[in-house]
């Protein structure tokens, strides 16, 4: 199970990578494995705003469908348009090319509410 130490995590299996006030968000390796082969992803539009833990989209896979939860508050500044044509990228590279959205962070202190790698590992029982 790949759980990069530099990322932060939610209990709903999203990850967040902060670079200044821009945060890249996707789902974890564990989540894509549980879902199975991803066949469709619904993502928001650039300019949409979300609060921490708001639903920002959905993901459909062979085994299940699931809502996607925004780990942090902010405004969407970029969406990974490649996932519309190649959603299986999430299975192949969840922490790289399989990223979903980038947010302009509204409140940096919310990062403290997220799990670190060890906390996430304990949460999933690995």
C-alpha positions as CSV (number, residue, x, y, z in Angstrom):
1,X,0.0,0.0,0.0
2,X,1.5,3.3,-1.1
3,X,0.9,6.1,1.5
4,X,3.3,9.0,0.7
5,X,4.5,10.7,3.9
6,X,4.4,14.2,2.5
7,X,0.7,14.2,1.9
8,X,-2.3,14.7,4.3
9,X,-5.3,12.4,4.3
10,X,-9.0,12.3,5.1
11,X,-10.9,9.4,6.7
12,X,-12.9,9.3,3.5
13,X,-9.7,8.4,1.6
14,X,-8.8,11.7,-0.2
15,X,-5.3,13.1,-0.1
16,X,-4.1,16.7,-0.2
17,X,-0.7,18.1,-1.3
18,X,-0.2,21.8,-0.3
19,X,2.2,24.0,-2.4
20,X,1.8,27.5,-1.0
21,X,-1.9,28.3,-1.0
22,X,-2.7,25.8,-3.8
23,X,-3.7,22.3,-2.8
24,X,-3.8,19.3,-5.2
25,X,-6.5,16.7,-4.3
26,X,-7.1,13.1,-5.3
27,X,-8.1,9.7,-3.9
28,X,-5.7,7.4,-2.1
29,X,-4.1,4.2,-3.5
30,X,-6.2,2.3,-0.9
31,X,-9.4,4.0,-2.2
32,X,-8.8,3.2,-5.9
33,X,-8.0,-0.4,-4.9
34,X,-11.2,-0.8,-3.0
35,X,-13.2,0.8,-5.8
36,X,-11.7,-1.4,-8.6
37,X,-11.4,-0.2,-12.2
38,X,-12.5,3.4,-12.4
39,X,-14.8,4.0,-15.3
40,X,-16.1,7.6,-14.7
41,X,-15.3,10.7,-12.7
42,X,-17.5,13.7,-12.2
43,X,-15.5,16.8,-11.2
44,X,-16.5,20.4,-10.5
45,X,-15.8,23.4,-12.7
46,X,-13.0,25.9,-12.3
47,X,-14.4,28.7,-10.0
48,X,-16.6,26.4,-7.9
49,X,-16.1,26.8,-4.2
50,X,-16.3,24.2,-1.4
51,X,-16.2,24.0,2.3
52,X,-14.2,21.4,4.2
53,X,-15.9,18.0,3.8
54,X,-18.3,19.2,1.1
55,X,-19.0,16.7,-1.7
56,X,-17.0,18.0,-4.8
57,X,-17.8,15.2,-7.2
58,X,-18.3,11.5,-7.7
59,X,-16.4,8.5,-8.9
60,X,-17.8,5.3,-10.5
61,X,-15.9,2.1,-10.7
62,X,-16.7,-1.5,-11.6
63,X,-17.3,-2.4,-7.9
64,X,-18.9,0.7,-6.5
65,X,-19.7,4.4,-6.9
66,X,-18.7,7.0,-4.3
67,X,-18.9,10.7,-3.5
68,X,-15.7,12.7,-3.4
69,X,-15.2,14.9,-0.3
70,X,-13.2,18.1,-0.3
71,X,-10.5,17.8,2.4
72,X,-10.2,21.6,2.6
73,X,-12.1,24.8,1.9
74,X,-11.3,26.7,-1.2
75,X,-12.0,27.6,-4.8
76,X,-11.3,25.3,-7.7
77,X,-8.5,26.8,-9.8
78,X,-7.7,23.7,-12.0
79,X,-9.5,20.4,-12.9
80,X,-7.7,17.3,-14.3
81,X,-9.5,17.2,-17.7
82,X,-7.6,14.1,-18.7
83,X,-9.7,12.0,-16.3
84,X,-12.8,12.5,-18.5
85,X,-11.2,10.5,-21.3
86,X,-8.9,8.3,-19.3
87,X,-10.4,7.8,-15.8
88,X,-8.3,4.6,-15.3
89,X,-5.4,7.0,-14.7
90,X,-6.7,7.1,-11.1
91,X,-6.0,3.4,-10.7
92,X,-2.5,3.6,-12.3
93,X,-1.2,6.7,-10.7
94,X,-3.5,8.0,-7.9
95,X,-0.8,10.4,-6.4
96,X,0.5,11.7,-9.8
97,X,-1.3,11.9,-13.1
98,X,-4.5,10.7,-11.3
99,X,-5.0,14.0,-9.3
100,X,-8.5,15.4,-9.5
101,X,-8.6,19.1,-8.6
102,X,-6.5,22.0,-7.4
103,X,-7.9,24.4,-4.9
104,X,-6.9,27.9,-3.8
105,X,-6.9,27.3,-0.1
106,X,-9.3,29.4,2.0
107,X,-8.0,28.5,5.5
108,X,-4.6,27.0,5.9
109,X,-5.4,26.0,9.5
110,X,-7.7,23.3,8.2
111,X,-4.7,21.2,7.2
112,X,-4.3,20.5,10.9
113,X,-7.7,18.6,10.7
114,X,-6.2,16.0,8.3
115,X,-4.4,12.8,9.0
116,X,-0.7,12.4,8.5
117,X,0.6,9.2,6.7
118,X,0.9,7.3,10.0
119,X,-2.6,8.4,11.1
120,X,-4.1,7.3,7.7
121,X,-2.2,4.0,7.8
122,X,-3.7,3.3,11.2
123,X,-7.2,4.4,10.0
124,X,-7.2,1.8,7.2
125,X,-5.6,-0.9,9.4
126,X,-2.4,-1.4,7.4
